[in-house]
């Protein structure tokens, strides 16, 4: 389960307030919080900046709230650990997601 509600509560935001940040309705935020609908990548990026934590943490895929990578070796070890038990198809999907995220970050920083 994702952590959107937990993080929103930490900032004492209503679903309406969060919806305004994401250009979504209160009903959409509720559906994201209870896992009925999945937030798109742009939404996760906005939440990551708003909550100052990783997308993986928000999505409930990692317990590392804000991993601090000092070098590429530590990134590799975290990715390797997160990929344990995934099929080759799932690893391929994760890599596609990573590449899309990387491209969006680069684009947003230009």
KOLZAFI-422488 format. One record per residue (C-alpha): residue number from 0; residue in one letter; chain; x negated, y, z. Coordinates in steps of 0.2 Angstrom, whole numbers. Layout:
KOLZAFI-422488
  num  residu  chaine      u      v      w
  NUM       A       A      X      Y      Z
...
END
This chain:
KOLZAFI-422488
  num  residu  chaine      u      v      w
    0       X       A      0      0      0
    1       X       A     -6     17     -4
    2       X       A    -10     31      9
    3       X       A     -1     45      2
    4       X       A     12     47     16
    5       X       A     -2     45     29
    6       X       A    -13     59     21
    7       X       A      2     70     18
    8       X       A      7     68     36
    9       X       A    -11     73     42
   10       X       A     -9     89     33
   11       X       A      9     92     40
   12       X       A     16     93     22
   13       X       A     33     89     17
   14       X       A     37     78      2
   15       X       A     43     94     -6
   16       X       A     27    103     -2
   17       X       A     17     89    -10
   18       X       A     29     88    -25
   19       X       A     25    106    -29
   20       X       A      6    103    -29
   21       X       A      9     88    -41
   22       X       A     23     96    -51
   23       X       A     34     82    -45
   24       X       A     51     81    -36
   25       X       A     53     76    -18
   26       X       A     62     60    -25
   27       X       A     46     56    -35
   28       X       A     35     58    -20
   29       X       A     46     46    -10
   30       X       A     44     33    -24
   31       X       A     25     35    -24
   32       X       A     24     34     -5
   33       X       A     34     18     -4
   34       X       A     25     10    -19
   35       X       A     40      9    -30
   36       X       A     31     20    -43
   37       X       A     13     22    -47
   38       X       A      5     39    -48
   39       X       A     -4     44    -64
   40       X       A    -23     47    -64
   41       X       A    -21     66    -65
   42       X       A    -10     65    -49
   43       X       A    -23     55    -40
   44       X       A    -37     67    -45
   45       X       A    -26     81    -38
   46       X       A    -23     72    -22
   47       X       A    -41     67    -20
   48       X       A    -46     86    -20
   49       X       A    -31     90     -9
   50       X       A    -35     77      4
   51       X       A    -54     77      2
   52       X       A    -55     59      0
   53       X       A    -58     46    -14
   54       X       A    -45     40    -26
   55       X       A    -48     22    -20
   56       X       A    -44     27     -2
   57       X       A    -28     36     -7
   58       X       A    -23     20    -18
   59       X       A    -27      9     -3
   60       X       A    -40      0    -12
   61       X       A    -54      5     -1
   62       X       A    -57      8     17
   63       X       A    -70     21     13
   64       X       A    -62     38     15
   65       X       A    -75     48      7
   66       X       A    -90     38      2
   67       X       A   -106     48      1
   68       X       A   -117     41    -13
   69       X       A   -135     47    -11
   70       X       A   -141     37    -26
   71       X       A   -135     26    -40
   72       X       A   -141     10    -30
   73       X       A   -128     14    -17
   74       X       A   -114     17    -30
   75       X       A   -119      0    -38
   76       X       A   -118     -9    -21
   77       X       A   -101     -2    -17
   78       X       A    -94     -6    -34
   79       X       A   -101    -24    -33
   80       X       A    -93    -26    -17
   81       X       A    -76    -19    -23
   82       X       A    -77    -31    -38
   83       X       A    -79    -47    -28
   84       X       A    -65    -59    -33
   85       X       A    -59    -50    -48
   86       X       A    -58    -59    -65
   87       X       A    -68    -53    -80
   88       X       A    -52    -45    -87
   89       X       A    -49    -36    -70
   90       X       A    -67    -30    -70
   91       X       A    -64    -24    -88
   92       X       A    -49    -14    -82
   93       X       A    -58     -6    -68
   94       X       A    -72     -1    -79
   95       X       A    -59      7    -91
   96       X       A    -51     16    -76
   97       X       A    -69     22    -71
   98       X       A    -73     28    -88
   99       X       A    -57     38    -90
  100       X       A    -59     45    -72
  101       X       A    -77     50    -76
  102       X       A    -72     59    -92
  103       X       A    -58     68    -83
  104       X       A    -70     74    -70
  105       X       A    -82     80    -83
  106       X       A    -69     89    -93
  107       X       A    -62     97    -77
  108       X       A    -79    103    -72
  109       X       A    -83    111    -89
END
